[in-house]
Amino acid sequence: ASPLSLSGFVVGHAGLYQALAMFAVAYFIIGMTVLSVCAIATNGALDAGGAYYMISRALGPEFGGSIGIMFFLANVCGSALYVLGLVEAVVDSFGIPPGQKAGTGVHVLPQSYWYELLYGTVLLALCLLVCLVGASIYAKATFLIFLIVAGVLGTILVSFFATRPIGVPIRLPHFNGSETENGSFTGFSLATLRDNLGGGYGVDYTTGQMMSFSSVFAVMFNGCTGIMAGSNMSGDLKRPSYSIPRGTISAVLFTYLVYNLLAFLMCATCNRTLLQKDYGFLRDISIFPPLVTVGIYAATLSAAMSNLIGASRILYALARDDLFGRALALAKKTSASGNPVMAVILSWLVVQLVLFSGKLNTIAGVVTTFFLLVYATVNLACLALEWASAPNFRPTFRYFTWHTCLLGIAGCCVMMFLISPVSASASLGFLLILLLALHYLSPSSTWGYISQALIFHQVRKYLLMLDVRKDHVKFWRPQMLLMVQNPRGSARLIDFVNDLKKSGLYVLGHVELQDLDTLPSDPLQPQQDSWLSLVDKLNVKAFVSLTLAPSVRHGVRQLLFTSGLGGMRPNTLVLGFYDDAAPQDGLARHPAFTSAREAVPLGFPPLRAPTAPKLLSDREYVGIVADALKMLRNVLLARQLESLDKAWELRRAASPPPTIHVWPVNLLRPDSARYADTCSLFLLQMACVLNMARAWRRARLRLFLCVEAGTMPHAQEEKLRQLLKDLRIQAQIQLVPWDAVTCLHWQTRQGPPGGPAPSEAAEEEEEAVNFPANATQVSDEYVCAANKLVLEQSPAPAVRFLYLPRPPADTSLYPLYLHQLELLTRGLGPTVLVHGVSAVTSTQL
């Protein structure tokens, strides 16, 4: 349990070569971790909690809280381990030998499980008293213990040279009695050294268990964890960023040299029987045996106190951070001097419970696993800070790199599973449960999340790698910009467009009609939180982009030009439909905002009254559509999407399944209707994308083929079916005769009797620019007939996709264009008008 006796235990079972390898591995892991601790400790003010404080402030409350509990348990079990080790040493020195009923001389202490538990309880109470007084008395006690241990160490080193060869009788428990074996101190002997070079694992006489490399390493590693005691006391140090690096590194170097020196001296002077069967043999070979006994007791007691006070400081830090709510509220209480007395008492109670485990080697594997897990997380915290490359991470301790952090993590993980795969797996499972519990139950913190810094770093790197010049139609995906005037009237539309994005970019855009020159500050900043909360509540994967502009049209232009970064820019503009329907408050009926847990309402203004003027005119609305098409953006106009009850539609998905009606023909241009132009293919693609969304997979696509008499409809149907097959789109094709509708159009085209017929040159010019300048020649009677044709197709679909013609080149015709769209979609229910300008379908692999 102390460096003085631990080296004998390790070399007795493992031999010199494996002992040196164990020390090298252990101190490699500890050394890498110490470099990380020093880096974090010198990067800012450090408070109580040591490693927990470092991890929680670097990795966030979930990791910090879960590792804090693990570190608390590690220190608690470590304290119990040292107390049990001290009891073992006391019983070895003063216990009644096995097989004897009465003691003789100094051997007066009875030996049994309950007696040893009593001794451990008394020793732990002594540690409790010191820790209750406070950190100052603990520091003085540990300094005194350091002087004693240093003196004992010097005495032992002298003893190896000064003591003559002697035989040491060893009493070992054997059934109901005891047996005696003889160990030998040979002095410096080459033969003894040769015998002790290789491993010779035997039975641990305290537990009766067969030792192995992993079990010996587990016990040995616990003797090395005291180097973190300084960081655990970070809240009690005057200058932790100065003291922790110097003290911790000095402790690592000093103890590593002592362990290796003792291992060599023991292997060269003591036979294996003495090393394996008598863990207190140093007392027998010392020139002053009582001093060795005092030194072993003092070192072990110091380690027990160190772990107890470290556990209390971690528990106090956890309680103060409120990560576990009322469960740890009691641990917040402190004395007048600031000593967390209740945390000390609670830690003492837990250590007392662990003492019931009995033998120290029984819990060594669990303690080592916990410490290795904590060390791995400390390295992870430093690695994350280094990889995030945040400007504020500039520790004054510079002797570390991300390589040292990564090596420390790898070493901890490998040794965890080598020592005990079961304990390692159970510890990781426990850690995962704590992580999930804290993620969902703990309050949000203001510490900052390293995950955000890492995500930013990686996203920036990959955005730079996303080259728009390498875009290919095979990998096209919709990237939506949905313009929202007031989210209260657009909740279902926001959700619908989220289904349409197909893992692409989704931006909620909003234009505030104000002039920054006349305002004292930016009015959009206070609104940002409300919009982000809206995104969270609606559970949509969207960004928010707000802008100030003198008009809605200018604001939409700004957003189309500036939204996104690099290769992630909106390629599709989505607008609500411009009509006279009174807006309905969708948020008031939305399940996310009607639950009792919704305490703070979102800061959106009330909806526009039906009689209040609109923020944009019909001309400006159509101008926005025209602007988007000029900027080579696809356009979707969504009408009556707020009446789409997606949950109800999907509940009736069994019989019959909901349908999506697709009309890929320009109903306002029956004289130039085609099914394979760019816009029609884009419309098909958007309907297919909706059908691919998880919520819409049971829906069925119905594609309507408008045919006229004498045009070989079956040939057209077969051609369309082949197109769908090439595009891998599953849809039912339905032939729709529309002679009765188109005849109304041709009657209008012929004009009144005797009137002039449209010139061929004018028609050719219209075709060239693809603007329906003949909008004036499409009568309301024809549009109403087309609307009736669409409406008559039963059963009623969940949503319809219709072809959106381009706005006319003559801006004076904008109101007429919008009027015709309103007539075409009147009474159709949820409808999406689609115009595509880019090729989005591919038949290639």
C-alpha positions in Angstrom: 0.0 0.0 0.0 3.0 2.3 0.1 6.0 2.6 -2.2 8.1 0.9 0.5 6.1 -2.4 0.4 4.5 -2.2 -3.0 7.8 -2.7 -4.9 8.4 -6.0 -3.0 5.0 -7.3 -3.9 5.5 -6.4 -7.6 9.0 -7.8 -8.1 8.2 -10.8 -6.0 5.5 -12.0 -8.5 6.5 -10.3 -11.7 10.3 -10.4 -11.5 12.6 -7.5 -12.3 12.1 -7.3 -16.1 8.3 -7.3 -15.9 8.3 -5.0 -12.8 10.3 -2.4 -14.7 7.9 -2.8 -17.7 4.9 -2.3 -15.4 6.4 0.8 -13.9 7.3 2.1 -17.4 3.7 1.5 -18.7 2.1 2.9 -15.6 4.3 6.0 -15.5 3.9 6.5 -19.3 0.1 6.7 -18.8 0.5 8.9 -15.8 3.1 11.1 -17.5 0.9 11.7 -20.5 -2.0 12.5 -18.2 0.1 14.8 -16.1 1.1 16.8 -19.2 -2.6 17.2 -20.0 -3.4 18.2 -16.4 -0.7 20.8 -16.5 -1.9 22.2 -19.8 -5.5 22.6 -18.6 -4.4 23.8 -15.1 -2.4 26.7 -16.7 -5.1 27.8 -19.1 -7.2 29.8 -16.6 -8.5 30.0 -13.1 -8.9 26.6 -11.5 -11.5 25.9 -8.8 -12.4 23.0 -6.5 -12.7 19.6 -8.0 -9.4 19.0 -9.6 -9.7 16.6 -12.6 -13.5 16.9 -12.4 -13.4 20.7 -12.8 -11.0 20.4 -15.7 -13.1 17.8 -17.5 -16.5 19.5 -16.9 -15.3 22.9 -18.1 -13.7 21.4 -21.1 -16.1 18.7 -22.3 -19.3 20.1 -20.8 -21.7 19.0 -18.0 -22.5 15.6 -19.3 -18.9 14.3 -19.5 -17.9 16.3 -16.4 -20.7 15.0 -14.2 -20.4 11.4 -15.3 -16.6 11.4 -14.9 -16.9 13.3 -11.7 -19.0 10.5 -10.2 -16.5 7.9 -11.5 -13.6 9.9 -10.1 -15.4 10.3 -6.7 -15.9 6.5 -6.6 -12.3 5.9 -7.6 -11.0 8.1 -4.8 -13.5 6.5 -2.3 -12.4 3.0 -3.3 -8.8 4.2 -3.3 -9.2 5.4 0.3 -10.7 2.1 1.3 -7.9 0.3 -0.4 -5.2 2.2 1.6 -7.1 1.7 4.8 -7.3 -2.0 4.2 -3.6 -2.0 3.3 -2.8 -0.3 6.6 -5.0 -2.7 8.5 -3.1 -5.6 6.8 0.2 -4.0 7.9 -1.0 -3.4 11.5 -2.3 -7.0 11.8 1.0 -8.3 10.3 3.0 -6.5 13.0 0.7 -6.8 16.0 -1.8 -9.5 15.2 -2.0 -12.8 17.1 -0.5 -15.4 14.8 -2.9 -17.8 13.1 -3.5 -21.0 15.2 -2.8 -19.2 18.5 -5.6 -18.3 20.9 -3.6 -15.8 23.0 -1.1 -13.2 22.0 2.5 -12.9 23.2 4.6 -9.8 23.4 3.4 -7.2 20.9 1.2 -9.7 19.0 -2.1 -8.9 20.9 -4.6 -7.9 18.2 -7.2 -10.6 17.3 -7.5 -11.5 13.6 -10.8 -12.1 11.9 -13.0 -10.4 9.3 -15.0 -8.4 11.9 -11.9 -7.4 13.9 -10.1 -6.2 10.8 -13.3 -4.2 9.8 -13.2 -2.7 13.3 -9.5 -1.7 12.9 -10.3 -0.2 9.5 -13.2 1.8 10.9 -11.0 3.3 13.7 -8.2 4.2 11.2 -10.8 5.7 8.8 -12.3 7.7 11.7 -8.8 9.2 12.3 -8.6 10.2 8.7 -12.1 11.8 9.0 -11.0 13.9 12.0 -8.0 15.3 10.1 -10.2 16.1 7.0 -12.9 17.7 9.1 -10.4 20.1 10.6 -9.6 21.4 7.1 -7.1 21.5 4.3 -4.5 23.4 6.4 -4.1 20.7 9.0 -4.1 18.1 6.2 -1.3 19.9 4.5 0.7 20.1 7.7 0.1 16.4 8.4 1.1 15.3 4.9 4.3 17.4 5.1 5.2 15.8 8.4 4.5 12.4 6.9 6.6 13.2 3.9 9.6 13.9 6.2 9.0 10.6 8.0 8.8 8.6 4.8 11.9 10.4 3.4 13.8 9.4 6.5 12.5 5.8 6.3 13.4 5.6 2.7 17.0 6.7 3.5 17.2 4.1 6.3 16.0 1.3 3.9 18.5 2.3 1.2 21.3 2.2 3.8 20.0 -1.2 5.2 20.4 -2.9 1.8 24.1 -2.2 2.1 24.6 -2.4 5.8 22.5 -5.5 6.8 24.3 -8.9 6.7 22.6 -11.9 5.1 19.9 -13.3 7.3 17.1 -15.8 7.2 13.6 -14.6 7.9 11.0 -17.0 9.2 7.5 -16.3 7.7 4.3 -17.4 9.4 1.6 -18.1 6.8 -2.1 -19.0 7.5 -2.9 -22.6 6.6 -6.4 -24.0 7.1 -7.1 -23.5 10.9 -3.5 -23.1 11.8 -0.3 -21.7 10.3 2.9 -22.9 8.7 6.3 -21.4 8.6 8.5 -20.8 5.5 12.0 -19.4 5.5 12.8 -16.4 3.4 16.3 -15.1 2.8 18.0 -11.7 2.7 21.2 -12.7 0.8 22.8 -9.3 0.5 23.9 -8.3 -3.0 24.1 -11.5 -4.9 24.3 -12.1 -8.6 22.6 -15.5 -8.2 19.7 -13.8 -6.3 19.4 -11.2 -9.1 19.3 -13.9 -11.8 16.6 -15.8 -9.9 14.5 -12.7 -9.7 14.8 -11.5 -13.2 11.9 -13.5 -14.7 8.3 -13.7 -13.5 7.2 -16.2 -10.9 3.6 -15.5 -10.2 2.2 -17.3 -7.1 -0.7 -17.2 -4.8 -1.4 -14.0 -2.9 -1.3 -15.1 0.7 -3.8 -12.4 1.8 -6.6 -13.5 -0.6 -5.7 -16.9 -1.8 -5.9 -15.8 -5.4 -3.4 -16.7 -8.1 -1.6 -13.6 -9.3 -1.0 -12.6 -12.9 0.4 -9.7 -14.8 -2.9 -7.9 -14.9 -3.8 -8.4 -11.3 -0.3 -7.3 -10.1 -0.4 -4.3 -12.4 -3.8 -3.4 -10.9 -2.5 -3.4 -7.4 0.7 -1.6 -8.4 -1.1 1.1 -10.4 -3.1 2.2 -7.3 0.2 3.0 -5.6 0.9 5.5 -8.4 -2.4 7.5 -8.4 -1.4 9.7 -5.5 0.3 12.1 -8.0 -3.2 13.5 -8.7 -3.8 14.4 -5.1 -2.4 17.9 -5.8 -4.9 18.6 -8.6 -7.8 17.3 -6.4 -6.9 20.1 -3.9 -7.0 22.7 -6.6 -9.7 24.7 -4.7 -7.5 24.9 -1.6 -4.3 26.0 -3.4 -3.4 29.7 -3.5 -1.9 29.4 -7.0 -3.1 26.2 -8.6 -1.8 27.0 -12.0 1.7 27.5 -10.5 1.7 24.7 -7.9 0.0 21.8 -9.8 2.5 21.5 -12.7 5.6 21.8 -10.5 4.3 19.6 -7.7 2.8 16.9 -9.9 5.8 16.6 -12.3 8.2 16.5 -9.3 6.1 13.7 -7.7 6.0 11.7 -10.9 9.8 11.8 -11.4 10.6 11.2 -7.8 8.3 8.2 -7.3 9.3 6.7 -10.6 13.0 6.7 -9.6 12.2 5.4 -6.1 10.1 2.5 -7.5 12.8 1.4 -10.0 15.6 1.8 -7.5 13.8 -0.2 -4.8 12.9 -2.9 -7.4 16.5 -3.4 -8.4 17.8 -3.4 -4.8 15.1 -5.9 -3.7 15.8 -8.3 -6.7 19.5 -8.2 -6.0 19.2 -8.9 -2.2 16.0 -10.9 -1.4 14.9 -14.3 -2.6 11.5 -14.8 -4.2 10.0 -16.5 -1.1 10.7 -13.5 1.0 9.3 -11.1 -1.6 6.1 -13.1 -2.2 5.3 -14.4 1.2 6.1 -11.4 3.4 5.0 -8.0 2.3 6.5 -6.5 5.4 10.0 -7.9 4.9 11.6 -4.4 4.9 11.1 -4.3 8.6 13.0 -7.5 9.1 16.1 -6.3 7.2 16.2 -2.7 8.4 18.9 -1.4 10.6 16.1 0.3 12.6 12.9 -1.8 12.2 10.5 0.4 14.3 11.2 3.4 11.9 10.2 1.3 8.9 6.9 0.3 10.6 6.2 3.9 11.3 7.1 4.9 7.8 4.8 2.3 6.2 1.9 3.3 8.5 2.5 7.0 7.9 2.7 6.7 4.1 -0.4 4.5 3.9 -2.4 6.7 6.2 -1.4 9.8 4.1 -2.6 8.1 1.0 -5.9 7.2 2.6 -6.4 10.8 3.8 -5.4 12.1 0.4 -8.1 10.0 -1.4 -10.7 10.8 1.2 -10.2 14.6 1.0 -9.9 14.3 -2.8 -13.3 12.5 -2.9 -14.9 15.1 -0.7 -13.7 18.0 -2.9 -15.0 16.3 -6.0 -18.4 15.6 -4.3 -18.5 19.2 -3.2 -17.8 20.5 -6.7 -20.5 18.2 -8.1 -23.0 19.5 -5.6 -22.1 23.1 -6.2 -22.6 22.7 -9.9 -26.2 21.4 -9.4 -25.8 18.7 -12.0 -27.6 16.1 -9.9 -30.2 18.5 -8.4 -31.4 17.8 -4.8 -29.6 14.4 -4.7 -26.3 16.1 -3.7 -27.8 19.3 -2.0 -26.5 18.2 1.4 -22.9 18.1 0.2 -23.0 21.9 -0.5 -22.8 22.8 3.2 -19.5 24.1 4.4 -18.0 25.3 7.7 -17.3 28.9 8.6 -13.8 28.5 7.2 -15.1 27.1 3.9 -14.3 23.5 4.5 -17.0 21.2 2.9 -17.7 19.2 6.0 -20.9 17.5 4.8 -19.1 16.4 1.6 -16.3 15.0 3.9 -18.8 13.1 6.0 -20.7 11.7 3.0 -17.4 10.6 1.5 -16.4 8.9 4.8 -19.7 7.0 4.8 -19.2 5.7 1.3 -15.6 4.6 2.2 -17.0 2.9 5.3 -19.3 0.9 3.1 -16.5 -0.1 0.8 -14.5 -1.4 3.7 -17.0 -4.3 4.0 -15.3 -5.8 0.9 -12.5 -7.1 3.1 -9.2 -7.7 1.3 -7.5 -4.9 -0.6 -6.6 -6.9 -3.7 -10.3 -7.7 -4.1 -11.2 -4.1 -5.1 -7.8 -3.1 -6.7 -9.0 -4.0 -10.2 -12.1 -1.9 -9.9 -10.2 1.1 -8.5 -7.6 0.9 -11.2 -10.2 0.7 -13.9 -11.9 3.8 -12.5 -8.7 5.8 -12.3 -7.7 4.7 -15.9 -11.1 5.9 -17.2 -10.7 9.2 -15.5 -7.1 9.6 -16.8 -8.3 8.8 -20.3 -11.0 11.5 -20.0 -8.5 14.1 -18.8 -6.4 13.3 -21.9 -9.5 13.5 -24.0 -10.4 16.9 -22.6 -6.9 18.3 -23.4 -7.0 16.6 -26.8 -10.3 18.2 -27.6 -9.1 21.7 -26.5 -6.0 21.3 -28.7 -7.9 20.0 -31.7 -10.5 22.7 -31.4 -7.8 25.3 -32.0 -9.7 27.9 -30.0 -7.8 31.2 -29.6 -8.5 31.2 -25.9 -6.7 27.9 -25.3 -3.2 29.1 -24.7 -1.8 27.4 -21.6 1.4 28.6 -20.2 2.6 25.0 -19.9 3.6 24.1 -23.4 5.3 20.7 -23.0 2.4 18.7 -24.6 1.0 18.0 -28.0 -2.1 16.2 -29.3 0.2 13.2 -29.7 0.8 13.0 -26.0 -2.9 13.2 -25.3 -3.7 10.5 -27.8 -1.0 8.2 -26.5 -2.4 8.7 -23.0 -5.9 7.8 -24.1 -4.7 4.7 -25.9 -2.6 3.6 -23.0 -5.4 3.9 -20.5 -7.9 2.1 -22.7 -5.5 -0.8 -23.5 -4.6 -1.3 -19.9 -8.2 -1.1 -18.7 -9.2 -4.1 -20.8 -5.9 -6.0 -20.1 -6.5 -5.7 -16.4 -10.1 -6.7 -16.4 -12.3 -6.8 -19.5 -15.4 -7.2 -17.3 -14.6 -4.3 -15.0 -13.7 -2.1 -18.0 -16.9 -3.0 -19.9 -19.0 -2.4 -16.8 -17.3 0.9 -16.1 -17.9 2.1 -19.6 -21.5 1.0 -19.4 -22.0 2.9 -16.2 -20.3 5.9 -17.7 -22.7 5.8 -20.7 -25.7 5.6 -18.5 -24.6 8.6 -16.5 -23.9 10.5 -19.8 -27.4 9.8 -21.1 -29.0 10.7 -17.8 -27.2 14.0 -17.5 -27.8 14.8 -21.1 -31.5 14.6 -20.7 -32.0 15.6 -17.1 -29.3 18.1 -16.1 -29.9 21.8 -16.6 -28.0 23.7 -19.3 -24.7 25.2 -18.3 -22.8 28.4 -19.2 -19.4 26.7 -19.2 -19.2 26.4 -22.9 -19.3 23.1 -24.8 -16.1 21.9 -26.5 -18.3 19.9 -28.9 -19.4 23.2 -30.4 -15.8 24.3 -31.0 -14.8 20.9 -32.5 -17.9 20.9 -34.7 -17.1 24.5 -35.9 -13.5 23.4 -36.6 -14.5 20.4 -38.7 -17.4 22.1 -40.5 -15.2 24.9 -41.6 -12.6 22.4 -42.9 -15.2 20.4 -44.8 -17.0 23.4 -46.2 -13.7 24.5 -47.7 -13.4 21.1 -49.3 -16.9 21.3 -50.7 -16.1 22.6 -54.2 -19.1 23.8 -56.2 -17.2 23.2 -59.4 -17.4 19.5 -58.7 -21.2 19.4 -58.3 -22.9 16.6 -60.3 -26.5 16.1 -61.0 -26.2 12.5 -59.6 -25.6 14.0 -56.1 -28.1 16.9 -56.3 -30.2 17.5 -53.3 -32.8 20.2 -52.5 -31.4 23.1 -50.4 -34.4 25.1 -49.2 -34.9 28.7 -48.3 -38.4 29.1 -46.8 -39.5 32.6 -46.3 -41.6 33.0 -43.2 -43.4 36.2 -42.3 -44.7 35.0 -38.9 -44.1 31.5 -37.7 -47.5 31.5 -35.9 -49.1 31.0 -39.3 -46.6 28.7 -40.8 -45.9 25.9 -38.4 -47.2 23.1 -40.7 -45.5 24.6 -43.7 -42.2 24.6 -41.8 -42.7 20.9 -41.0 -43.6 20.1 -44.6 -40.6 21.7 -46.1 -38.4 19.8 -43.5 -39.7 16.6 -45.2 -38.8 18.0 -48.6 -35.2 18.9 -47.9 -33.8 15.3 -48.2 -30.8 15.8 -45.9 -30.1 19.1 -47.7 -29.7 22.6 -46.4 -32.8 24.1 -44.8 -32.9 27.8 -44.0 -35.8 29.7 -42.4 -35.7 33.2 -43.8 -37.4 36.3 -42.4 -37.4 39.9 -43.5 -37.9 42.7 -40.9 -39.1 45.9 -42.6 -37.0 48.5 -40.8 -34.1 50.9 -41.5 -31.0 50.4 -39.4 -30.1 54.1 -39.9 -33.0 55.1 -37.8 -32.5 52.5 -35.0 -30.2 52.6 -32.0 -29.2 48.9 -32.3 -29.9 45.8 -34.4 -33.5 44.7 -33.7 -32.8 41.1 -35.0 -30.5 40.0 -32.2 -33.2 39.8 -29.6 -35.4 37.7 -32.0 -32.7 35.2 -32.7 -33.3 33.1 -29.6 -37.0 32.9 -30.3 -36.4 31.6 -33.8 -33.8 29.0 -32.6 -36.3 27.9 -29.9 -38.9 27.5 -32.6 -36.5 25.2 -34.6 -35.9 23.1 -31.5 -39.6 22.9 -30.5 -40.7 21.9 -34.0 -37.8 19.4 -34.3 -36.8 20.5 -37.7 -33.2 20.6 -39.0 -33.0 24.1 -40.1 -30.9 27.2 -39.8 -32.3 30.7 -39.2 -31.4 33.7 -41.3 -32.9 37.1 -40.5 -32.4 40.4 -42.3 -33.4 44.0 -42.4 -34.6 45.6 -45.6 -36.8 48.4 -46.8 -39.1 45.9 -48.6 -39.8 42.2 -48.6 -38.5 41.8 -52.1 -35.2 43.4 -51.3 -34.9 41.3 -48.2 -35.5 38.0 -50.1 -32.9 39.1 -52.7 -30.4 39.6 -49.8 -31.1 36.2 -48.4 -30.9 34.5 -51.8 -27.5 36.1 -52.4 -26.0 35.7 -48.9 -27.6 32.7 -47.2 -25.3 29.6 -46.9 -21.6 29.2 -47.3 -19.5 27.7 -50.1 -21.2 24.7 -51.6 -24.1 24.9 -49.1 -26.3 27.6 -50.5 -30.1 27.5 -51.1 -31.0 26.4 -54.6 -34.8 26.4 -54.0 -37.0 29.2 -52.7 -40.2 28.3 -51.0 -43.0 30.9 -50.4 -46.4 30.7 -49.0 -49.2 31.5 -51.4 -50.5 35.1 -51.8 -54.2 35.1 -51.3 -56.9 36.7 -49.1 -57.2 33.8 -46.7 -57.1 34.8 -43.0 -54.0 33.6 -41.3 -54.5 30.9 -38.6 -52.3 30.5 -35.5 -50.7 27.1 -36.1 -48.4 27.3 -33.1 -51.4 27.6 -30.7 -52.6 24.2 -31.9 -49.2 22.5 -32.3 -48.5 19.7 -29.8 -45.0 21.1 -29.1 -46.6 24.3 -27.8 -49.7 23.0 -26.1 -48.0 20.9 -23.4 -48.0 21.9 -19.8 -44.2 22.1 -19.7 -44.2 25.0 -22.1 -43.5 27.8 -19.6 -42.1 30.6 -21.7 -44.0 31.6 -24.9 -42.0 32.4 -28.0 -41.6 36.1 -28.6 -43.4 36.3 -32.0 -46.0 39.0 -32.6 -49.7 38.1 -33.1 -50.9 37.3 -36.6 -52.1 40.0 -39.0 -55.8 40.7 -38.7 -57.8 39.7 -41.8 -58.7 43.4 -42.5 -55.1 44.7 -41.9 -53.0 45.6 -44.9 -50.4 43.1 -46.1 -46.7 43.8 -46.0 -46.2 43.3 -49.7 -48.3 43.8 -52.8 -49.3 41.2 -55.4 -46.8 42.8 -57.9 -44.0 42.5 -55.3 -44.9 38.9 -54.6 -44.7 37.9 -58.3 -41.5 40.0 -58.6 -39.9 37.8 -55.9 -40.7 34.7 -57.9 -39.3 36.4 -61.0 -36.1 37.4 -59.1 -35.5 33.9 -57.9 -35.9 32.4 -61.4 -33.5 35.0 -62.8 -31.0 34.0 -60.1 -31.4 30.4 -61.3 -33.2 29.3 -58.1 -36.1 26.8 -58.2 -39.3 28.1 -56.8 -42.1 26.4 -54.8 -45.4 28.1 -53.9 -47.2 26.4 -51.1 -51.0 26.9 -50.7 -53.2 25.8 -47.8 -50.4 23.7 -46.3 -51.6 24.8 -42.9 -54.7 22.6 -43.5 -52.4 19.5 -44.0 -52.8 17.4 -40.9 -49.9 15.1 -41.5 -50.5 13.0 -38.4 -54.1 12.3 -39.4 -53.0 11.4 -43.0 -50.5 8.9 -41.8 -52.9 7.4 -39.3 -55.1 6.3 -42.2 -52.1 5.0 -44.0 -53.2 1.4 -43.8 -56.4 1.5 -45.9 -56.4 3.2 -48.2 -52.9 4.7 -48.1 -52.7 8.5 -48.7 -51.8 9.6 -52.2 -49.7 12.4 -53.7 -51.1 13.8 -56.9 -48.6 15.0 -59.5 -49.5 17.1 -62.5 -46.3 17.5 -64.5 -47.9 19.5 -67.3 -48.3 23.3 -67.5 -52.0 23.6 -67.2 -51.9 27.3 -68.2 -50.1 26.5 -71.4 -52.0 23.6 -72.9 -50.6 24.4 -76.4 -47.0 23.7 -75.3 -47.6 20.9 -72.7 -44.6 18.6 -72.4 -43.8 16.0 -69.8 -40.0 15.8 -70.2 -38.9 19.4 -69.9 -36.7 20.6 -67.0 -39.5 22.0 -64.9 -41.6 18.8 -65.2 -38.7 16.6 -64.2 -38.0 18.8 -61.2 -41.6 18.6 -60.2 -41.4 14.8 -60.4 -38.2 14.9 -58.4 -39.7 16.9 -55.6 -42.8 14.6 -55.4 -40.4 11.6 -55.2 -38.3 13.3 -52.5 -41.4 13.8 -50.4 -42.4 10.2 -50.9 -38.9 9.1 -49.7 -39.2 11.0 -46.4 -39.9 8.6 -43.5 -43.3 10.1 -42.7 -44.4 9.8 -46.3 -43.1 6.4 -47.3 -46.5 4.7 -47.3 -48.0 7.3 -49.5 -48.5 6.5 -53.2 -47.6 8.7 -56.1 -50.3 9.2 -58.8 -49.1 10.8 -62.0 -51.7 12.3 -64.3 -51.2 12.2 -68.0 -53.5 14.7 -69.8 -54.4 13.3 -73.3 -56.5 14.5 -76.2 -58.5 12.6 -78.7 -56.5 11.3 -81.7 -53.1 11.6 -80.0 -52.3 7.9 -79.3 -52.6 8.1 -75.5 -51.2 4.6 -75.0 -48.0 5.5 -76.7 -47.7 8.6 -74.5 -48.4 6.5 -71.5 -45.8 3.9 -72.4 -43.2 6.7 -73.1 -44.0 8.2 -69.7 -43.8 4.8 -68.0 -40.3 4.3 -69.5 -39.2 7.7 -68.2 -40.4 6.8 -64.7 -38.5 3.5 -64.9 -35.3 5.2 -66.0 -35.7 7.6 -63.2 -36.4 4.8 -60.7 -39.6 6.6 -59.6 -42.6 4.3 -58.6 -45.8 6.0 -59.5 -49.3 5.0 -60.8 -50.0 6.7 -64.2 -53.6 7.8 -64.8 -54.9 9.0 -68.1 -57.0 12.1 -67.9 -59.0 13.2 -71.1 -59.0 17.0 -71.2 -60.5 17.8 -74.6 -63.4 19.6 -72.9 -60.9 21.8 -71.1 -58.5 22.5 -74.0 -61.3 23.4 -76.3 -62.1 26.4 -74.1 -58.5 27.5 -74.5 -58.6 27.2 -78.3 -61.8 29.1 -78.5 -60.1 32.0 -76.6 -57.1 31.8 -78.9 -59.2 32.3 -82.0 -60.6 35.5 -80.5 -63.9 37.1 -81.5 -65.2 36.5 -85.0 -63.4 38.8 -87.5 -60.7 39.7 -84.9 -57.0 39.5 -85.7 -55.3 36.2 -85.1 -52.1 36.1 -83.1 -49.0 36.6 -85.3 -46.6 33.7 -85.7 -43.7 36.0 -85.0 -45.1 36.9 -81.6 -45.7 33.2 -80.8 -42.1 32.3 -81.7 -40.8 35.2 -79.5 -42.9 33.9 -76.6 -41.4 30.4 -77.0 -37.9 31.7 -77.1 -38.0 33.5 -73.8 -40.4 30.8 -72.3 -42.5 33.5 -70.7 -46.3 32.9 -71.0 -47.0 36.3 -72.5 -50.2 34.7 -73.8 -51.5 34.8 -70.2 -54.0 37.4 -71.4 -55.3 34.8 -73.9 -56.0 32.2 -71.1 -59.6 32.9 -70.0 -60.9 32.5 -66.4 -63.4 30.0 -67.8 -60.5 27.8 -69.0 -58.6 28.1 -65.7 -61.7 27.2 -63.7 -62.2 24.2 -66.0 -58.6 23.1 -65.4 -59.2 23.5 -61.6 -62.3 21.4 -61.8 -60.4 18.7 -63.8 -57.8 18.5 -61.0 -60.4 18.6 -58.3 -62.4 15.7 -59.8 -59.6 13.2 -59.5 -60.5 11.0 -56.5 -59.8 9.9 -53.9 -58.7 13.3 -52.5 -54.9 13.3 -52.1 -52.9 14.4 -49.0 -51.1 17.0 -51.2 -50.9 18.0 -54.9 -47.9 19.0 -57.0 -48.7 21.3 -59.9 -46.6 22.9 -62.6 -45.8 26.6 -61.9 -45.5 28.7 -65.1 -42.9 31.4 -65.3 -44.1 35.0 -64.5 -44.8 37.1 -67.7 -42.0 39.4 -68.9 -44.5 42.3 -68.8 -44.7 43.4 -65.1 -48.1 44.9 -65.7 -49.4 41.4 -66.1 -48.2 40.3 -62.7 -51.7 40.7 -61.0 -53.3 38.7 -63.8 -50.7 36.0 -63.5 -51.3 35.7 -59.8 -55.1 35.7 -60.3 -54.8 32.8 -62.7 -52.7 30.8 -60.2 -55.3 31.5 -57.5 -58.1 30.3 -59.7 -56.1 27.2 -60.7 -55.5 26.1 -57.1 -58.7 27.3 -55.5 -60.3 24.7 -53.3 -57.6 22.0 -54.0 -56.4 21.7 -50.4 -52.7 21.4 -49.7 -51.0 22.3 -53.0 -47.4 22.9 -54.1 -46.8 24.9 -57.3 -43.3 24.0 -58.6 -41.0 25.6 -61.2 -37.5 24.1 -61.7 -34.7 25.7 -63.6 -31.9 23.2 -63.0 -31.4 19.6 -64.1 -31.9 17.4 -61.0 -32.5 13.9 -62.4 -30.0 11.3 -63.6 -30.2 7.9 -65.2 -26.5 7.2 -64.7 -24.9 5.1 -62.0 
